[in-house]
Amino acid sequence: QVQLVESGGGTVQAGGSLNLSCVASGGTFAKINMGWFRQAPGKERDFVAGVNWSGGQARYSNSVEGRFTIARDNGKSTVYLQMNNLKPEDTAVYYCAGSEIPLTVAVVRSSGYDYWGQGTQVTVSS
């Protein structure tokens, strides 16, 4: 069983940056595809970014492409989400997720993830 713990959320003004981290424990991190999702109040949980097990392939939602970067450090069992040029519509709880589906590409669907963190709040003020 893999446990995921996010950190790095907070409140920032529009145009600012935040770097989220997610540390994994209890499994073989280098074999797990990782992703970030977010959920705003009253809305569904949406895909933000995903990276495959090696870090060599990543995918992004259209709304964050060019502003967010996902990266992983298998030696530290950690996945990151660097968020730049933040907008008020980026305000949400951000969740880290892990997938044991044996794919060489990033997993986009939330149903493809087996493990979830507790979430970290990101608030962007205008």
C-alpha positions, 0 to 999 in steps of 0.5 A: 500500500502506497501512502502519499503526502502533499505539501506546498499549498498556500495563498498567492496573488494572481501571477505568482508561483507555488511549488507543490510536493508529494512524497510517497512511501510504502511502495516502489515509487519508480514503478508508479505513474504519478499525477496531480488533480484538483477539485474546486468547491462544487465541481468535479475532480479534474486532471491537471498533470501526469508523468510516467514512471521514468519522468520521460513523458508528461501530459497536461490539461489545456488549462495549465499547459505552458504554466505548470510543470510536473517532475519527479525524483525517483531517488526521493520518491517525490513528485512536484508540480511547479505552478507559475502565472497562477490565476484565480481559477486555479484555486482548488484543493490539489491532490497527488495520485499514483497509478500502478497501471503498467503504462509507459505514458502518463495516466489521465483518467482519475479511475486509473489511479490507485492511491490518493493523497489528502490534498493541499489547498491552493488559493489564488487571489485577484 
